Amino acid sequence: MAKQTSPLLEQNVMYSVFVRNHSKQGTFQEVTKDLERIHDLGTDILWLMPIYPTGFKCRKGSAGSPYAIRDYRAIDPAQGSWQDLKTLVDKAHALGMKVIVDIVFNHTSPDSVLFQEHPEWFYTNAQGKTASLVEEWSDIIDLDFSHPELQTYLIDTLKRYAEIFDGFRCDVATRIPVSFWLKAREECAKVNPDLLWLAESCHLPFTKFIRNHGRVGECDADLYQAFDVLYDYDAYPYAEKIFKEHKPMEEWVDALIRQDAALPQGAIKLRYLENHDNDRISRYVTDPLLWKNWTALQFCLKGLPLVYHGQEQKEHHRPSIFDPDPIVWKTDEEASGWIRTMAKIHKEQFHPQSAIEYQPDDHQHVLGLMRDGKTGFFLLDEPGSSTLQVSLPDGTYLNLFTHQDLTVKDHQLSKEAFPILVEGQYLDSQVF
């Protein structure tokens, strides 16, 4: 872990916004108007996806990817002015929220300011042309961090934003040397010593692909030297297999155990069910009961939960990042109320970094969880029966999720009782 990382970060809830798609207008002003509602969900940290001008050359879609940046030191005029941005941040601060911004230093658009001024700072391919290592990413070109002058320019850019924001979400941080991130954090601390650093660490097969091509591919354990929180791409893909493909839970539980055993002690993972790079969970989990179970589990795992805008209304459409594709907002008090309640559970019922144990029951599709003297049961797929067996002695318990009593008879409960969180430790002796 970074030596500055506070375990208390884990008690926060993060909310991700792509300004262009958060409203029909696609502006900072519209996000500012929505801040009270976002904060009311239990949100502590607002993450703004890239706010910079996008490139025109090789652009994908009509608006271009926000990750194909033309100028790191400017903002997209379609989103608003510097004053609009400052007003947003000031209002968030008044509500007690922090604001972090997306930092995209692995690559730029092919017509970026940096390429025009310093083409030598970019990688070239076998044909001597600038390009992305990932052919599909045809709207970007990769930066080469072997140039000290490039690193200085980027750190100076970060220091400017450190005067405005409370932290950074660093895109594909795996592809940038951890030595750069350590230096950047040290320098930025001179401007703001309390910055939050979130790394988009990559899927393991992608990291291997990078290394196979002789490029930088930092592992999670190394990135934790510089970052407070890392993405969950070493475990999340196995969760996807459960709700997308109805696979057993074993691989996912094994991956969660590896995180506790192989990563630095105190490592904080960002826990999400969806984000801008992945499909909405509601596309696959259409049963309202199962959606409640998956959402409750997200907030009970160790880590920092992320809500992607629209998740609070069970949005099933993943907005495009290449074209204007605004979320159509509607009132879903049941879903938003459930997230609000789960945020409260996350903050009040669990201590940061407390030990967690798992007991998967793939026969019934129920995951048992034990943490902080409490036992939870989560139904993660449609069961074969309307009645399920749990390792709770017969009796009446208060379900902390709903504040309603539930009665266990012959170790049986209706599936409608799930998810469950009760005081006491009730998992069977064989715990993983």
C-alpha positions as CSV (number, residue, x, y, z in Angstrom):
1,M,0.0,0.0,0.0
2,A,1.1,3.6,-0.5
3,K,2.4,4.8,2.8
4,Q,-0.1,7.6,2.8
5,T,-3.2,5.4,2.3
6,S,-5.8,5.6,5.0
7,P,-7.8,2.5,5.7
8,L,-10.8,4.8,6.2
9,L,-11.0,5.3,2.5
10,E,-12.8,2.0,2.4
11,Q,-15.8,3.5,4.2
12,N,-16.5,5.8,1.2
13,V,-18.8,5.3,-1.7
14,M,-17.8,6.6,-5.2
15,Y,-20.1,7.8,-8.0
16,S,-18.9,7.9,-11.6
17,V,-20.2,10.5,-14.1
18,F,-19.5,10.9,-17.8
19,V,-20.6,14.6,-18.1
20,R,-21.5,14.3,-21.8
21,N,-24.0,11.5,-21.1
22,H,-25.3,12.6,-17.7
23,S,-27.8,14.9,-19.3
24,K,-29.1,16.0,-22.6
25,Q,-27.1,19.2,-22.3
26,G,-23.9,17.3,-21.4
27,T,-22.6,20.1,-19.2
28,F,-20.9,20.6,-15.8
29,Q,-23.9,22.8,-14.9
30,E,-26.3,20.0,-15.2
31,V,-24.2,17.7,-13.0
32,T,-24.0,20.5,-10.5
33,K,-27.8,20.7,-10.4
34,D,-27.9,16.9,-9.7
35,L,-25.3,16.9,-6.9
36,E,-27.8,16.8,-4.0
37,R,-29.5,13.7,-5.4
38,I,-26.1,12.0,-6.0
39,H,-24.9,12.9,-2.5
40,D,-28.2,11.6,-1.1
41,L,-27.4,8.1,-2.4
42,G,-24.6,8.0,0.2
43,T,-21.9,9.2,-2.2
44,D,-18.7,10.6,-0.8
45,I,-16.5,10.8,-3.9
46,L,-17.5,12.0,-7.4
47,W,-15.4,10.8,-10.2
48,L,-15.6,12.8,-13.4
49,M,-14.6,10.9,-16.5
50,P,-12.3,12.9,-18.9
51,I,-13.2,16.5,-19.2
52,Y,-10.7,17.5,-21.9
53,P,-11.1,18.2,-25.7
54,T,-11.2,15.1,-27.8
55,G,-9.2,14.6,-31.0
56,F,-10.6,14.9,-34.5
57,K,-8.1,12.7,-36.4
58,C,-9.1,9.0,-36.5
59,R,-12.1,10.0,-34.3
60,K,-14.6,7.2,-33.5
61,G,-18.2,8.2,-33.6
62,S,-19.6,11.7,-33.9
63,A,-18.2,13.1,-30.6
64,G,-15.1,10.9,-30.2
65,S,-13.9,9.0,-27.2
66,P,-13.1,11.1,-24.1
67,Y,-10.0,9.0,-23.7
68,A,-8.6,10.2,-27.1
69,I,-7.5,13.6,-25.6
70,R,-6.3,16.5,-27.8
71,D,-5.0,18.7,-25.0
72,Y,-4.4,17.7,-21.4
73,R,-4.3,21.4,-20.2
74,A,-7.7,22.4,-21.6
75,I,-11.3,21.4,-21.0
76,D,-14.0,20.4,-23.5
77,P,-15.9,23.7,-24.2
78,A,-19.0,21.6,-24.9
79,Q,-19.0,20.6,-21.2
80,G,-18.6,24.1,-20.0
81,S,-16.1,26.7,-18.8
82,W,-13.4,26.6,-16.1
83,Q,-15.7,28.6,-13.9
84,D,-18.5,26.0,-14.5
85,L,-16.1,23.3,-13.4
86,K,-15.0,25.2,-10.3
87,T,-18.6,25.8,-9.4
88,L,-19.3,22.1,-9.6
89,V,-16.3,21.3,-7.4
90,D,-17.2,24.0,-4.9
91,K,-20.7,22.7,-4.5
92,A,-19.5,19.2,-4.1
93,H,-17.2,20.4,-1.3
94,A,-20.0,22.2,0.4
95,L,-21.9,18.9,0.5
96,G,-18.9,17.2,2.0
97,M,-17.9,15.3,-1.2
98,K,-14.6,15.0,-2.9
99,V,-14.1,15.2,-6.6
100,I,-11.6,13.3,-8.6
101,V,-10.9,13.6,-12.3
102,D,-9.8,11.1,-15.0
103,I,-6.1,11.2,-15.9
104,V,-5.3,9.6,-19.3
105,F,-1.5,9.5,-19.6
106,N,-0.9,6.3,-21.6
107,H,-1.9,7.9,-24.9
108,T,-3.3,10.9,-26.7
109,S,-5.3,11.5,-29.9
110,P,-3.2,11.5,-33.1
111,D,-3.7,15.2,-33.5
112,S,-2.9,16.1,-29.9
113,V,-0.9,19.2,-28.8
114,L,1.8,16.9,-27.5
115,F,2.2,15.1,-30.8
116,Q,2.3,18.3,-32.7
117,E,5.0,19.7,-30.4
118,H,6.9,16.6,-29.4
119,P,6.4,13.7,-31.8
120,E,9.6,12.1,-30.4
121,W,7.7,11.4,-27.1
122,F,5.5,8.7,-28.8
123,Y,6.1,5.0,-29.7
124,T,6.2,4.0,-33.3
125,N,5.3,0.6,-34.7
126,A,7.3,-1.7,-37.0
127,Q,6.4,0.5,-39.9
128,G,7.7,3.6,-38.1
129,K,4.3,5.1,-37.6
130,T,2.8,6.2,-34.3
131,A,0.0,3.9,-33.2
132,S,-1.6,2.2,-30.2
133,L,-0.2,-1.2,-29.2
134,V,-3.9,-2.3,-29.2
135,E,-5.0,-2.2,-32.8
136,E,-8.6,-1.8,-31.9
137,W,-7.7,1.5,-30.2
138,S,-7.2,3.2,-33.6
139,D,-8.1,6.7,-32.3
140,I,-5.1,7.0,-30.0
141,I,-1.3,6.9,-30.1
142,D,0.9,5.6,-27.2
143,L,3.3,7.8,-25.2
144,D,6.8,6.6,-24.5
145,F,7.8,7.2,-20.9
146,S,11.5,6.8,-21.5
147,H,11.6,10.5,-22.1
148,P,12.3,12.5,-18.8
149,E,10.9,15.7,-20.4
150,L,7.6,14.0,-21.1
151,Q,7.3,12.9,-17.4
152,T,8.1,16.4,-16.3
153,Y,5.4,17.9,-18.6
154,L,2.8,15.4,-17.3
155,I,3.6,15.9,-13.7
156,D,3.4,19.7,-14.1
157,T,0.0,19.1,-15.6
158,L,-1.1,17.0,-12.7
159,K,0.1,19.7,-10.2
160,R,-2.2,22.2,-12.0
161,Y,-5.2,19.9,-11.4
162,A,-4.2,19.1,-7.9
163,E,-5.1,22.7,-7.1
164,I,-8.7,22.1,-8.2
165,F,-9.4,18.4,-7.5
166,D,-9.2,16.0,-4.6
167,G,-7.6,13.2,-6.5
168,F,-7.1,11.3,-9.7
169,R,-8.5,8.2,-11.4
170,C,-5.6,7.1,-13.6
171,D,-6.6,5.3,-16.9
172,V,-4.8,2.1,-17.7
173,A,-2.3,2.8,-15.0
174,T,-0.8,-0.6,-15.5
175,R,0.9,0.6,-18.8
176,I,2.8,3.4,-17.1
177,P,5.9,2.8,-15.0
178,V,5.2,2.8,-11.3
179,S,8.4,4.9,-10.9
180,F,6.5,7.7,-12.7
181,W,3.4,7.4,-10.4
182,L,5.6,7.5,-7.3
183,K,7.3,10.7,-8.5
184,A,4.0,12.2,-9.6
185,R,2.5,11.5,-6.2
186,E,5.4,13.0,-4.4
187,E,5.3,16.1,-6.5
188,C,1.6,16.6,-6.3
189,A,1.7,16.2,-2.5
190,K,3.5,19.5,-2.5
191,V,0.3,21.1,-3.9
192,N,-2.3,18.9,-2.1
193,P,-1.1,16.3,0.4
194,D,-4.5,14.7,0.7
195,L,-5.1,13.6,-2.9
196,L,-6.8,10.3,-3.6
197,W,-5.1,8.1,-6.2
198,L,-7.2,5.4,-8.0
199,A,-5.5,3.2,-10.5
200,E,-7.3,1.4,-13.4
201,S,-5.2,-1.7,-13.0
202,C,-5.9,-4.1,-15.9
203,H,-7.2,-7.5,-16.6
204,L,-4.5,-10.1,-16.1
205,P,-4.6,-11.4,-19.8
206,F,-4.2,-7.8,-21.0
207,T,-1.2,-7.2,-18.7
208,K,0.4,-10.4,-20.1
209,F,-0.3,-9.1,-23.7
210,I,1.4,-5.9,-22.9
211,R,4.5,-7.6,-21.4
212,N,4.6,-10.1,-24.4
213,H,5.1,-7.0,-26.6
214,G,8.0,-5.7,-24.5
215,R,6.0,-2.8,-23.0
216,V,5.5,-1.8,-19.4
217,G,2.9,-3.9,-17.6
218,E,2.9,-3.2,-13.9
219,C,1.3,-5.7,-11.6
220,D,-1.2,-4.8,-8.8
221,A,1.3,-5.4,-6.0
222,D,3.7,-2.8,-7.6
223,L,1.0,-0.3,-8.3
224,Y,0.0,-0.3,-4.7
225,Q,3.3,1.4,-3.9
226,A,1.9,4.6,-5.4
227,F,-1.9,4.2,-5.3
228,D,-4.6,4.0,-2.6
229,V,-7.2,2.0,-4.6
230,L,-7.0,-0.3,-7.5
231,Y,-9.6,-1.7,-9.9
232,D,-11.0,-5.2,-9.3
233,Y,-10.1,-6.6,-12.7
234,D,-8.3,-9.5,-11.1
235,A,-11.5,-10.8,-9.6
236,Y,-14.5,-9.1,-11.2
237,P,-14.4,-11.1,-14.5
238,Y,-15.2,-14.2,-12.5
239,A,-18.2,-12.4,-11.0
240,E,-19.3,-11.6,-14.5
241,K,-19.2,-15.3,-15.4
242,I,-21.8,-15.9,-12.7
243,F,-24.4,-13.3,-13.7
244,K,-23.7,-13.5,-17.5
245,E,-23.1,-17.2,-18.0
246,H,-24.6,-18.7,-14.8
247,K,-21.2,-20.2,-13.9
248,P,-20.4,-21.6,-10.4
249,M,-19.1,-19.2,-7.7
250,E,-15.9,-21.1,-7.0
251,E,-13.6,-19.2,-9.4
252,W,-14.8,-15.9,-8.1
253,V,-14.4,-16.8,-4.4
254,D,-10.9,-18.2,-5.2
255,A,-10.0,-14.8,-6.8
256,L,-11.3,-12.9,-3.8
257,I,-9.2,-15.1,-1.5
258,R,-6.1,-14.5,-3.7
259,Q,-6.6,-10.7,-3.3
260,D,-6.5,-11.1,0.5
261,A,-3.5,-13.4,0.4
262,A,-1.3,-12.2,-2.5
263,L,-1.8,-8.4,-2.4
264,P,-0.2,-6.1,0.2
265,Q,-2.0,-6.2,3.5
266,G,-4.5,-3.4,3.6
267,A,-5.0,-3.3,-0.2
268,I,-8.2,-1.5,-1.1
269,K,-10.1,-2.7,-4.2
270,L,-12.7,-0.7,-6.1
271,R,-15.9,-2.8,-6.1
272,Y,-18.3,-2.4,-9.0
273,L,-21.1,-4.3,-10.8
274,E,-20.7,-2.1,-13.8
275,N,-18.7,0.8,-15.2
276,H,-18.3,2.7,-18.5
277,D,-16.2,-0.2,-20.0
278,N,-18.6,-3.0,-19.0
279,D,-22.2,-3.8,-19.6
280,R,-24.8,-2.8,-17.1
281,I,-25.6,-5.6,-14.7
282,S,-29.3,-5.0,-15.2
283,R,-28.8,-6.2,-18.8
284,Y,-28.3,-9.7,-17.4
285,V,-29.8,-9.6,-13.9
286,T,-33.4,-8.7,-14.7
287,D,-35.0,-10.3,-11.7
288,P,-35.5,-7.5,-9.1
289,L,-34.7,-9.9,-6.2
290,L,-31.4,-11.0,-7.7
291,W,-30.5,-7.4,-8.5
292,K,-31.0,-6.5,-4.8
293,N,-28.8,-9.5,-3.8
294,W,-26.0,-8.6,-6.1
295,T,-26.1,-4.9,-5.1
296,A,-26.2,-5.8,-1.4
297,L,-23.2,-8.0,-1.8
298,Q,-21.2,-5.3,-3.6
299,F,-21.5,-3.1,-0.5
300,C,-20.6,-5.9,1.9
301,L,-17.3,-6.9,0.3
302,K,-14.0,-5.4,1.5
303,G,-13.2,-2.4,-0.7
304,L,-14.6,0.9,-1.9
305,P,-18.0,0.6,-3.7
306,L,-18.5,2.3,-7.1
307,V,-21.9,3.4,-8.4
308,Y,-21.9,4.1,-12.2
309,H,-24.5,6.8,-13.0
310,G,-27.7,5.2,-14.0
311,Q,-27.1,2.1,-11.8
312,E,-29.5,3.7,-9.2
313,Q,-32.4,3.3,-11.7
314,K,-31.4,-0.2,-12.9
315,E,-30.4,1.2,-16.2
316,H,-29.7,-1.6,-18.7
317,H,-28.3,0.4,-21.5
318,R,-24.5,1.2,-21.4
319,P,-24.1,4.7,-22.8
320,S,-21.8,5.1,-25.8
321,I,-18.5,6.8,-25.2
322,F,-18.2,7.7,-28.9
323,D,-21.5,9.5,-29.5
324,P,-23.8,11.6,-27.4
325,D,-26.0,9.1,-25.6
326,P,-27.6,10.8,-22.6
327,I,-29.2,8.8,-19.8
328,V,-32.9,9.2,-19.7
329,W,-33.5,9.8,-16.0
330,K,-36.6,8.4,-14.4
331,T,-37.6,8.0,-10.7
332,D,-36.9,4.6,-9.3
333,E,-37.1,5.1,-5.6
334,E,-37.0,1.4,-4.9
335,A,-33.6,1.0,-6.6
336,S,-32.1,4.3,-5.4
337,G,-33.4,3.7,-1.9
338,W,-31.8,0.2,-1.9
339,I,-28.4,1.7,-2.9
340,R,-28.9,4.4,-0.2
341,T,-29.5,1.7,2.4
342,M,-26.6,-0.4,1.2
343,A,-24.3,2.6,1.4
344,K,-25.4,3.1,5.0
345,I,-24.8,-0.6,5.8
346,H,-21.3,-0.4,4.2
347,K,-20.4,2.5,6.4
348,E,-22.0,1.5,9.7
349,Q,-21.8,-2.3,9.8
350,F,-18.3,-3.0,8.7
351,H,-14.9,-1.9,9.8
352,P,-12.3,-1.1,7.1
353,Q,-10.2,-4.1,6.2
354,S,-12.0,-6.4,8.6
355,A,-11.5,-10.1,8.0
356,I,-14.0,-11.7,5.6
357,E,-14.8,-15.4,5.0
358,Y,-16.8,-17.0,2.2
359,Q,-19.0,-20.1,1.9
360,P,-20.3,-20.7,-1.6
361,D,-23.2,-23.0,-2.1
362,D,-23.5,-23.5,-5.9
363,H,-26.3,-26.0,-5.5
364,Q,-28.6,-23.3,-4.2
365,H,-26.7,-20.4,-5.8
366,V,-26.2,-18.9,-2.4
367,L,-23.0,-17.2,-1.2
368,G,-22.5,-17.1,2.6
369,L,-20.3,-14.3,4.0
370,M,-19.0,-13.7,7.5
371,R,-17.5,-10.4,8.6
372,D,-17.4,-8.3,11.7
373,G,-19.4,-10.7,13.8
374,K,-22.2,-10.8,11.2
375,T,-23.4,-13.4,8.7
376,G,-24.8,-12.7,5.3
377,F,-26.5,-14.8,2.7
378,F,-26.9,-13.7,-0.9
379,L,-28.9,-15.3,-3.7
380,L,-26.9,-14.9,-6.9
381,D,-28.9,-16.9,-9.4
382,E,-32.3,-18.3,-9.8
383,P,-32.7,-21.3,-7.4
384,G,-34.4,-24.5,-8.2
385,S,-36.7,-24.2,-5.3
386,S,-38.7,-21.3,-3.7
387,T,-37.3,-22.5,-0.3
388,L,-33.6,-22.5,0.6
389,Q,-31.6,-24.0,3.4
390,V,-29.2,-21.8,5.4
391,S,-26.8,-22.4,8.3
392,L,-28.9,-20.5,10.7
393,P,-30.4,-22.2,13.8
394,D,-34.1,-22.1,14.0
395,G,-35.4,-18.9,15.5
396,T,-36.2,-15.3,14.7
397,Y,-33.6,-12.9,13.5
398,L,-33.5,-9.2,12.6
399,N,-32.4,-8.8,8.9
400,L,-30.1,-5.7,9.0
401,F,-30.8,-5.1,5.3
402,T,-34.5,-4.5,5.8
403,H,-34.8,-4.0,9.6
404,Q,-37.5,-6.7,9.5
405,D,-37.7,-10.0,11.4
406,L,-37.3,-13.3,9.6
407,T,-38.1,-16.7,11.1
408,V,-36.0,-19.8,10.3
409,K,-37.7,-23.1,10.7
410,D,-35.9,-26.4,9.9
411,H,-33.1,-24.2,8.6
412,Q,-35.4,-23.1,5.8
413,L,-36.2,-19.7,4.4
414,S,-38.2,-18.4,1.4
415,K,-36.0,-17.1,-1.4
416,E,-37.9,-13.8,-1.0
417,A,-36.1,-13.3,2.4
418,F,-32.8,-12.8,0.6
419,P,-30.4,-11.0,0.9
420,I,-29.9,-11.6,4.6
421,L,-27.5,-10.0,7.1
422,V,-27.8,-10.9,10.8
423,E,-25.8,-10.5,13.9
424,G,-23.7,-13.5,14.9
425,Q,-21.4,-16.0,13.2
426,Y,-23.3,-18.9,11.7
427,L,-21.4,-20.3,8.7
428,D,-20.5,-23.9,8.8
429,S,-17.0,-24.9,9.9
430,Q,-15.7,-25.3,6.4
431,V,-15.2,-21.7,5.3
432,F,-13.1,-20.4,2.4
